[in-house]
Structures are given as structure tokens and as C-alpha cells.
Amino acid sequence: MSNNLVALSGSCPNCGEQVFAFVKTDKSIRASHRAECHVCECLLEYRTKIEKSLSGPRRNWVYGRVYLLKQGHPRKRKWI
């Protein structure tokens, strides 16, 4: 079993609240993950970059930014 889940944190671009997401590191080098702010309920996207660490073969560095995604009118949104 591999430990490939990392916690990402950042600030919501809309309200400034600290937001978190969990992302798998076994995906591509550049990955994105969508989440919702728990305060203002805006749709967010974590755009991450995964790099191999020099300190060990199974260690990775994960970093990136949090972006606010454009949403349509609330009545026109399609929920999946």
C-alpha cells in the first residue's frame, strides 16, 4: 500500500478563508482538483505540480495555487 494522498491548503480567492483539499500524488505531474469553499460556497480549483524529491525515491513535493472558478447563474447550474 502506498501513501499517495496529500493535504493541500490555501486561501479562498473570494473570501480569504483557509481552505483544504486532499489530492492523490500518483496522478500526472500537473494535476487539478476541484473543491468548494466551506464558507462562501464558491467553486475552487487547486492546480498542483508534483515533483520528485531528491531525498528519497518515494517522496514527492506537491505545491500549487488555488483559483476561483467562474460559475453560471445559480438556477442554471448543473449538479453532478
Secondary structure, 3 states (H helix, E strand, C coil): CCCCEEEEEEECCCCCCEEEEEEECCCCCEEEEEEECCCCCCEEEEEEEEEECCCCCCCEEEEEEEEECCCCCHHHCCCC
